[in-house]
Amino acid sequence: MRLQSTFLSLLVGFLFFQSCGSSDPETSTLFELVPASQSGIDFRNELVYDEKFNPYTFRNFYNGAGVAVGDINNDGLLDIFFAGNQADNKLYLNKGNFQFEDITAQAGLAVPGIWSTGVSMVDINGDGLLDIYICKSGPLGGEERHNALYINNGDLTFTEMAEAYGIADEGLSQHAVFFDFDRDGDLDMYLLNNSARSVGINDLRTGQRDIRDPLGGNKLYRNDDGFFVDVSEEACIYGSAIGYGLGVTVSDVNQDGWPDLYVSNDFFEKDYLYLNNGDGTFSEALEDMMQEISMGSMGADIADLDNNGWPDIFVTEMLPATLERVKTKTPFEDWDKYQANVKAGYFHQFTRNTLQRNLGRQPGSDQVHFIDVSRQTGLHATDWSWGALIFDIDNDGLRDVFVANGIVKDLTDFDYVDYYVNNQNLIATYRKDSVLLTKLIDQFPSVPQPNFLFKNQGGFRFENIAPTAGLEQLTFSTGQFMPTWIMMEI
């Protein structure tokens, strides 16, 4: 779960449900904005680029950071941890009445100069207190570069113990999800990593996902009496250099009592749908269960949208909702490139969000199957969409869909590209003055976008109510809080 805002405050305030007993129902909205002056939260994930470190030299520069919500002191109030990229991480203690106190330093969580990404609050040692696991990315090297596990001491302080637990990874980690995949009563961990290698036209080769990358590959850790053991290979989890993972979600998609995994991959690699075999292994079965998927898959969430008992899968991509932005921002692959993708084993991928409706088990088979209904429902185009969250926003018994949207710089703007293609003299001047990359990035368009809130009207019919629900603010948003641990009952 990631949250980003560079030129705007990452959190100007919070959005909460407004009282149902509003005195003016004509002007009330589903959410109201709590300003930073009231909440005490003024965290900003502000990013500053230069010639050496920028979106050209670090592909994930604008991928966002993280946010986790949980009650760290068991007082019944939810506290908030913000991970920052160039900004320092912050832990805010909930004092009640939507007022928070920054306790980062006294809690022992201040680690300046580290590029943090996803963050999870999870009771990793089963002592009844929430601990904090922080994924890290950015430039490699440095004393604090490894992922951090902060064990809750019970007195509003934490002790870093990632190495002692076996999960001090040093790759380009994006996020970690904790779940009991073997149903032995403790929480295991799936670590979503992002490859450090570049993406090129020569990548469309067969067999790449079978080659393990010790640093950049995804990993599955089994919890063995408090120490985490990497069981990725024996569990049949892909860990290659082409798995540009941006989202991982846990759900029992085939309703057999075992938690499964959906991993959304950016760029040319297909997504993974891992079915839990119940014997410590998984089977990647996406191509057997789906007909088509998103291409540049970003965030994902899984939930039952029609209350038929079968969980559906929503995956975000980058197709804009307006024709103007489609024409100026969106690259589409031609037929030859699409066929090359399929031939090389990268499946049928398309530039749009996908909503995979779970149709249950096929006749005469234990295998469930899905069909993409994103265009039918109107959920296919929400611009540069990162986070996806499915929950019942208005307590009407139907789960709704929230999409976090926007990127600080429109990195695929065709007008911008055409301008510089036809101004090579200007490029030469910038290069001579050693300001080429910063000058280029300065000129990228930067257009904040509204987030989307789709109200579920039943029958897979949805309406975007964000503009009238108090969510009309223009932002650069890449995520929102979602639960990050699951304990399956035996």
C-alpha positions as CSV (number, residue, x, y, z in Angstrom):
1,M,0.0,0.0,0.0
2,R,1.6,3.1,-1.1
3,L,0.8,6.8,-0.6
4,Q,2.6,9.6,-2.5
5,S,2.3,13.3,-3.0
6,T,5.3,15.4,-4.0
7,F,4.2,19.0,-4.6
8,L,1.0,18.7,-2.6
9,S,0.9,17.7,1.1
10,L,0.8,13.9,1.2
11,L,-1.9,14.2,3.9
12,V,-3.5,17.6,4.1
13,G,-6.1,15.9,6.3
14,F,-8.0,12.7,6.7
15,L,-11.2,11.6,5.1
16,F,-13.7,10.1,7.4
17,F,-17.3,9.2,7.4
18,Q,-19.5,12.1,8.3
19,S,-22.3,11.6,10.9
20,C,-25.5,10.2,9.5
21,G,-27.3,12.7,11.6
22,S,-26.2,15.8,9.7
23,S,-28.4,18.8,10.2
24,D,-28.3,19.6,6.5
25,P,-28.7,16.5,4.4
26,E,-28.8,18.6,1.2
27,T,-25.2,19.7,1.7
28,S,-23.7,16.7,3.7
29,T,-21.2,14.4,2.0
30,L,-20.1,10.8,2.7
31,F,-16.7,12.1,3.7
32,E,-15.4,15.3,5.2
33,L,-11.8,16.6,5.2
34,V,-10.0,17.0,8.6
35,P,-7.3,19.6,8.0
36,A,-3.7,19.2,9.2
37,S,-4.2,22.1,11.6
38,Q,-6.7,20.0,13.5
39,S,-5.2,16.5,13.1
40,G,-1.6,17.4,13.8
41,I,-0.4,15.3,10.8
42,D,1.7,17.3,8.4
43,F,3.7,14.5,6.8
44,R,4.9,15.3,3.2
45,N,6.6,12.8,0.9
46,E,8.3,15.5,-1.0
47,L,10.7,14.4,-3.8
48,V,13.6,16.4,-5.2
49,Y,15.5,15.1,-8.2
50,D,18.9,16.0,-9.6
51,E,21.2,14.8,-12.4
52,K,22.3,11.7,-10.6
53,F,19.1,10.5,-9.0
54,N,15.8,11.0,-10.8
55,P,13.0,9.1,-12.7
56,Y,15.5,8.4,-15.6
57,T,18.2,6.9,-13.3
58,F,15.8,5.2,-10.8
59,R,12.7,3.8,-12.5
60,N,10.6,3.8,-9.2
61,F,11.3,7.4,-8.3
62,Y,7.6,8.3,-8.4
63,N,6.2,4.9,-7.2
64,G,5.3,6.3,-3.8
65,A,5.8,5.3,-0.2
66,G,3.6,3.6,2.3
67,V,1.0,4.0,5.1
68,A,-0.2,1.6,7.8
69,V,-2.9,1.9,10.3
70,G,-3.1,0.0,13.6
71,D,-3.5,0.3,17.4
72,I,0.1,0.1,18.6
73,N,-0.8,0.5,22.3
74,N,-4.1,-1.3,22.5
75,D,-6.0,1.8,23.7
76,G,-8.8,1.3,21.1
77,L,-7.6,4.1,18.9
78,L,-6.0,3.5,15.5
79,D,-2.5,5.0,15.1
80,I,-0.8,5.8,11.7
81,F,2.7,5.1,10.4
82,F,3.8,6.9,7.2
83,A,6.8,5.6,5.3
84,G,8.7,8.2,3.3
85,N,11.1,8.1,0.3
86,Q,13.3,11.1,0.7
87,A,11.2,12.2,3.7
88,D,11.7,10.6,7.1
89,N,9.2,8.0,8.3
90,K,6.7,9.2,10.9
91,L,4.6,7.4,13.6
92,Y,1.6,9.4,14.8
93,L,-0.1,8.3,18.0
94,N,-3.9,8.8,18.0
95,K,-5.0,10.9,21.0
96,G,-8.7,10.8,20.1
97,N,-11.0,13.1,18.3
98,F,-8.9,12.9,15.2
99,Q,-5.9,14.5,16.9
100,F,-2.5,12.8,16.6
101,E,1.0,13.3,18.1
102,D,4.3,12.6,16.3
103,I,6.1,10.1,18.5
104,T,8.7,8.9,15.9
105,A,11.8,9.9,17.8
106,Q,10.9,8.7,21.2
107,A,9.6,5.4,19.7
108,G,13.0,4.7,18.3
109,L,11.8,4.7,14.7
110,A,13.7,7.7,13.3
111,V,16.0,6.5,10.5
112,P,16.9,9.5,8.3
113,G,18.2,9.2,4.7
114,I,16.5,5.8,3.9
115,W,14.1,5.3,1.0
116,S,11.2,3.5,2.5
117,T,8.2,2.0,0.5
118,G,5.6,-0.3,1.8
119,V,4.9,-0.7,5.5
120,S,2.9,-3.3,7.5
121,M,1.6,-3.4,11.0
122,V,1.5,-7.0,12.2
123,D,1.8,-8.9,15.4
124,I,4.7,-11.0,14.2
125,N,5.6,-12.6,17.5
126,G,2.0,-13.2,18.8
127,D,2.4,-11.2,22.0
128,G,-0.7,-9.1,21.4
129,L,1.2,-6.0,20.3
130,L,1.5,-4.7,16.7
131,D,5.0,-4.6,15.3
132,I,6.1,-2.7,12.2
133,Y,7.7,-4.1,9.1
134,I,9.2,-1.5,6.6
135,C,10.2,-2.3,3.1
136,K,13.1,-0.3,1.6
137,S,14.1,0.6,-1.9
138,G,16.1,3.4,-3.5
139,P,19.9,3.3,-3.9
140,L,21.6,0.1,-2.7
141,G,24.2,0.1,0.1
142,G,24.4,1.7,3.5
143,E,24.1,0.5,7.1
144,E,20.3,0.8,7.4
145,R,19.5,-0.2,3.8
146,H,17.9,-3.5,4.7
147,N,14.2,-4.0,5.4
148,A,13.4,-3.2,9.0
149,L,11.3,-5.1,11.5
150,Y,10.5,-3.0,14.6
151,I,9.3,-5.2,17.5
152,N,6.8,-3.5,19.8
153,N,8.2,-3.3,23.4
154,G,4.8,-2.4,24.9
155,D,5.8,1.0,26.2
156,L,5.5,3.0,22.9
157,T,9.0,2.1,21.9
158,F,10.3,-0.3,19.3
159,T,13.4,-2.4,18.8
160,E,14.7,-3.2,15.3
161,M,15.1,-7.0,14.9
162,A,14.8,-7.8,11.1
163,E,18.1,-9.8,11.0
164,A,17.2,-11.8,14.1
165,Y,13.9,-12.8,12.4
166,G,15.6,-13.6,9.1
167,I,13.8,-10.9,7.0
168,A,16.5,-8.2,6.6
169,D,16.3,-8.2,2.8
170,E,18.2,-5.6,0.8
171,G,16.5,-5.7,-2.6
172,L,14.1,-3.1,-4.1
173,S,11.3,-4.2,-1.8
174,Q,7.8,-2.8,-2.5
175,H,5.6,-4.4,0.1
176,A,5.1,-7.4,2.3
177,V,2.0,-9.3,3.1
178,F,1.7,-11.5,6.2
179,F,-0.6,-14.5,6.1
180,D,-0.7,-18.1,7.4
181,F,-0.2,-19.9,4.2
182,D,0.5,-23.3,5.8
183,R,-2.2,-22.9,8.5
184,D,0.1,-23.8,11.3
185,G,-1.1,-20.9,13.5
186,D,1.6,-18.3,12.8
187,L,2.1,-15.7,10.2
188,D,4.3,-16.2,7.2
189,M,5.4,-13.5,4.7
190,Y,5.3,-12.9,1.0
191,L,7.9,-10.2,0.0
192,L,7.1,-8.2,-3.1
193,N,10.4,-7.1,-4.7
194,N,11.0,-5.0,-7.8
195,S,13.9,-5.8,-10.1
196,A,16.8,-3.4,-10.4
197,R,17.4,-4.2,-14.1
198,S,16.2,-2.0,-16.9
199,V,13.4,-2.8,-19.2
200,G,14.2,-3.1,-22.9
201,I,12.9,-4.3,-26.2
202,N,15.0,-7.4,-26.1
203,D,13.2,-8.7,-23.0
204,L,10.6,-10.7,-24.8
205,R,12.4,-14.0,-24.5
206,T,10.9,-17.2,-23.2
207,G,11.9,-18.9,-19.9
208,Q,13.0,-15.7,-18.1
209,R,10.6,-16.1,-15.2
210,D,12.2,-19.5,-14.3
211,I,15.6,-17.9,-13.6
212,R,15.8,-16.8,-10.0
213,D,17.2,-13.4,-9.0
214,P,18.5,-13.6,-5.4
215,L,18.2,-9.8,-4.9
216,G,15.3,-8.7,-7.0
217,G,13.0,-11.7,-7.0
218,N,9.9,-12.1,-5.0
219,K,10.2,-14.3,-1.9
220,L,8.0,-16.5,0.3
221,Y,9.1,-16.8,3.9
222,R,7.8,-19.5,6.2
223,N,7.6,-18.7,9.9
224,D,9.4,-21.6,11.7
225,D,9.0,-20.9,15.5
226,G,9.7,-17.2,15.1
227,F,12.5,-17.4,12.4
228,F,11.6,-16.8,8.8
229,V,13.0,-19.2,6.2
230,D,13.0,-18.5,2.5
231,V,11.0,-21.4,1.0
232,S,10.3,-19.6,-2.4
233,E,11.8,-22.3,-4.6
234,E,10.4,-25.3,-2.9
235,A,7.0,-23.6,-2.7
236,C,7.1,-22.9,-6.5
237,I,7.1,-19.1,-6.2
238,Y,8.6,-17.2,-9.1
239,G,11.5,-15.0,-8.1
240,S,13.0,-13.8,-11.4
241,A,14.4,-10.4,-12.5
242,I,11.4,-9.7,-14.7
243,G,8.8,-9.7,-11.9
244,Y,8.3,-6.0,-11.6
245,G,5.7,-6.5,-8.8
246,L,3.6,-3.5,-7.7
247,G,0.8,-5.3,-5.8
248,V,0.2,-8.5,-3.8
249,T,-3.2,-9.6,-2.4
250,V,-4.3,-12.6,-0.4
251,S,-7.6,-14.3,-0.7
252,D,-9.1,-17.8,-1.0
253,V,-10.2,-17.5,-4.6
254,N,-11.3,-21.1,-5.0
255,Q,-12.9,-21.4,-1.6
256,D,-11.0,-24.5,-0.6
257,G,-10.0,-23.2,2.8
258,W,-6.4,-22.2,1.9
259,P,-5.2,-18.7,1.2
260,D,-4.1,-17.9,-2.4
261,L,-2.0,-15.1,-3.8
262,Y,-2.5,-12.6,-6.6
263,V,0.6,-10.7,-7.7
264,S,0.3,-7.8,-10.2
265,N,3.4,-7.2,-12.3
266,D,4.2,-4.0,-14.3
267,F,5.7,-3.9,-17.8
268,F,5.8,-7.0,-20.0
269,E,5.6,-9.8,-17.3
270,K,2.2,-11.3,-16.7
271,D,0.5,-11.3,-13.3
272,Y,0.7,-14.4,-11.1
273,L,-2.3,-16.2,-9.6
274,Y,-1.0,-18.7,-7.1
275,L,-3.3,-21.4,-5.9
276,N,-2.4,-22.8,-2.5
277,N,-2.1,-26.6,-2.8
278,G,-2.3,-27.1,1.0
279,D,1.0,-29.0,1.1
280,G,3.4,-26.1,1.4
281,T,3.4,-25.4,-2.4
282,F,1.6,-23.2,-4.8
283,S,0.5,-23.6,-8.4
284,E,0.6,-20.6,-10.7
285,A,-2.7,-21.0,-12.6
286,L,-3.5,-17.6,-14.1
287,E,-3.6,-18.7,-17.7
288,D,-6.0,-21.6,-16.8
289,M,-8.4,-19.3,-15.0
290,M,-8.4,-16.1,-17.0
291,Q,-8.7,-15.0,-20.6
292,E,-7.0,-11.6,-20.4
293,I,-5.3,-9.3,-17.9
294,S,-4.0,-5.8,-17.4
295,M,-0.7,-5.0,-19.1
296,G,1.1,-2.5,-16.7
297,S,-0.6,-3.9,-13.7
298,M,-0.4,-1.7,-10.6
299,G,-2.5,-2.2,-7.5
300,A,-5.0,-5.0,-6.9
301,D,-7.7,-6.1,-4.4
302,I,-9.9,-9.1,-4.1
303,A,-13.4,-9.2,-2.7
304,D,-16.9,-10.6,-3.4
305,L,-18.6,-7.9,-5.4
306,D,-22.0,-9.6,-6.0
307,N,-22.3,-11.6,-2.7
308,N,-22.3,-14.9,-4.4
309,G,-19.6,-16.4,-2.2
310,W,-16.9,-16.2,-4.9
311,P,-14.2,-13.4,-4.5
312,D,-13.6,-11.2,-7.6
313,I,-10.3,-9.6,-8.6
314,F,-9.8,-5.9,-9.5
315,V,-6.5,-4.8,-11.0
316,T,-5.5,-1.2,-11.8
317,E,-3.6,0.0,-14.9
318,M,-3.0,3.4,-16.5
319,L,-5.8,4.0,-19.1
320,P,-7.2,7.6,-18.7
321,A,-10.9,8.2,-18.3
322,T,-10.9,11.2,-20.7
323,L,-10.3,11.1,-24.5
324,E,-7.8,14.0,-24.2
325,R,-5.5,12.2,-21.9
326,V,-5.9,8.9,-23.8
327,K,-4.6,10.7,-26.9
328,T,-1.7,12.4,-25.2
329,K,-0.6,10.0,-22.5
330,T,-1.4,6.4,-23.4
331,P,0.8,4.1,-25.5
332,F,-0.9,1.1,-27.1
333,E,0.9,-1.9,-28.4
334,D,0.5,-2.8,-32.1
335,W,-0.6,-6.2,-33.3
336,D,2.9,-7.5,-34.0
337,K,4.1,-6.6,-30.5
338,Y,1.0,-8.2,-29.0
339,Q,1.6,-11.4,-30.9
340,A,5.3,-11.4,-29.9
341,N,4.2,-11.1,-26.2
342,V,1.8,-14.0,-26.5
343,K,4.3,-16.2,-28.4
344,A,7.0,-15.5,-25.8
345,G,4.8,-16.7,-22.9
346,Y,3.5,-13.3,-21.5
347,F,-0.2,-14.0,-22.1
348,H,-2.9,-11.7,-23.3
349,Q,-2.3,-8.3,-21.7
350,F,-4.2,-5.0,-22.5
351,T,-3.9,-1.4,-21.4
352,R,-6.8,-1.1,-19.0
353,N,-8.0,-2.0,-15.6
354,T,-9.4,-5.4,-15.3
355,L,-12.3,-6.6,-13.1
356,Q,-12.2,-10.4,-13.1
357,R,-15.6,-11.7,-12.2
358,N,-15.3,-15.1,-10.4
359,L,-17.8,-17.5,-12.1
360,G,-17.1,-20.3,-9.7
361,R,-16.0,-23.8,-10.6
362,Q,-16.2,-25.0,-14.1
363,P,-18.6,-27.9,-14.7
364,G,-16.9,-31.2,-13.9
365,S,-13.8,-29.5,-12.6
366,D,-12.4,-28.2,-9.3
367,Q,-10.9,-25.2,-11.2
368,V,-12.6,-21.8,-10.9
369,H,-12.7,-19.4,-13.8
370,F,-12.9,-15.7,-14.3
371,I,-14.2,-13.3,-17.0
372,D,-13.1,-9.6,-17.3
373,V,-16.1,-7.3,-17.0
374,S,-14.2,-4.0,-16.5
375,R,-15.5,-2.3,-19.6
376,Q,-19.0,-3.5,-19.0
377,T,-18.9,-2.0,-15.5
378,G,-17.1,1.2,-16.4
379,L,-14.2,0.4,-14.1
380,H,-11.6,0.0,-16.9
381,A,-10.3,3.5,-17.2
382,T,-9.1,5.5,-14.1
383,D,-5.9,7.1,-15.3
384,W,-2.5,6.4,-13.7
385,S,-4.0,4.2,-11.0
386,W,-2.0,2.7,-8.2
387,G,-3.9,1.5,-5.2
388,A,-7.2,-0.4,-5.3
389,L,-9.4,-0.9,-2.3
390,I,-12.7,-2.8,-2.2
391,F,-14.9,-2.3,0.9
392,D,-18.5,-1.4,1.7
393,I,-18.2,2.3,2.0
394,D,-21.9,3.1,2.9
395,N,-22.9,-0.1,4.8
396,D,-25.5,-1.1,2.3
397,G,-24.3,-4.7,2.1
398,L,-22.5,-4.2,-1.2
399,R,-18.8,-3.7,-1.5
400,D,-17.6,-0.6,-3.3
401,V,-14.4,0.2,-5.1
402,F,-11.9,3.1,-4.4
403,V,-9.0,3.8,-6.8
404,A,-6.0,6.0,-5.9
405,N,-5.0,8.0,-9.0
406,G,-2.3,10.3,-10.3
407,I,1.5,10.6,-10.9
408,V,3.5,13.7,-10.2
409,K,5.0,13.8,-13.7
410,D,3.2,12.6,-16.8
411,L,6.1,10.4,-17.9
412,T,4.4,9.2,-21.1
413,D,3.2,12.6,-22.5
414,F,3.5,12.4,-26.3
415,D,3.4,16.2,-26.8
416,Y,6.4,16.5,-24.5
417,V,8.3,13.6,-26.3
418,D,7.6,15.1,-29.8
419,Y,8.8,18.5,-28.7
420,Y,12.2,17.3,-27.7
421,V,12.5,14.8,-30.6
422,N,12.3,17.9,-32.8
423,N,14.6,20.1,-30.7
424,Q,17.9,18.2,-30.7
425,N,19.8,21.4,-30.5
426,L,18.2,22.1,-27.2
427,I,19.1,18.6,-26.0
428,A,22.7,19.1,-27.0
429,T,22.8,22.4,-25.1
430,Y,21.4,20.8,-21.9
431,R,23.9,17.9,-22.2
432,K,26.8,20.3,-22.7
433,D,25.8,22.2,-19.5
434,S,25.3,18.9,-17.6
435,V,21.7,19.7,-16.8
436,L,20.1,17.4,-19.4
437,L,18.0,15.2,-17.1
438,T,16.8,17.8,-14.7
439,K,15.8,20.1,-17.6
440,L,13.9,17.3,-19.3
441,I,12.1,16.4,-16.1
442,D,11.3,20.0,-15.3
443,Q,9.3,20.2,-18.5
444,F,7.2,17.1,-17.9
445,P,3.5,18.1,-17.4
446,S,2.3,17.7,-13.9
447,V,-1.5,17.5,-13.6
448,P,-3.1,16.3,-10.3
449,Q,-6.1,14.0,-10.8
450,P,-9.2,13.1,-8.8
451,N,-9.5,9.7,-7.2
452,F,-12.4,7.4,-8.0
453,L,-15.0,6.0,-5.7
454,F,-17.3,3.5,-7.4
455,K,-20.6,2.8,-5.6
456,N,-21.7,-0.7,-6.1
457,Q,-25.4,-0.6,-7.3
458,G,-25.7,-4.4,-7.6
459,G,-25.5,-6.6,-10.6
460,F,-22.0,-5.4,-11.4
461,R,-23.3,-1.9,-12.0
462,F,-21.1,0.9,-10.6
463,E,-21.3,4.7,-10.4
464,N,-18.3,7.0,-9.6
465,I,-19.6,9.1,-6.7
466,A,-16.2,10.7,-5.7
467,P,-17.2,14.2,-6.9
468,T,-20.3,14.3,-4.6
469,A,-18.9,12.2,-1.7
470,G,-16.4,14.7,-0.5
471,L,-13.5,13.2,-2.6
472,E,-13.3,15.8,-5.3
473,Q,-9.8,17.0,-4.3
474,L,-7.1,16.8,-7.1
475,T,-4.2,14.9,-5.8
476,F,-1.3,12.6,-6.7
477,S,-2.3,9.4,-4.8
478,T,-0.8,6.0,-5.0
479,G,-2.4,4.0,-2.3
480,Q,-4.4,3.8,0.9
481,F,-4.5,1.6,4.0
482,M,-5.5,-2.0,3.5
483,P,-5.2,-5.0,6.0
484,T,-1.8,-6.6,5.5
485,W,-2.1,-9.8,7.4
486,I,-4.5,-12.7,7.3
487,M,-4.8,-15.7,9.7
488,M,-6.8,-18.6,8.3
489,E,-8.8,-20.7,10.6
490,I,-8.2,-24.4,10.5
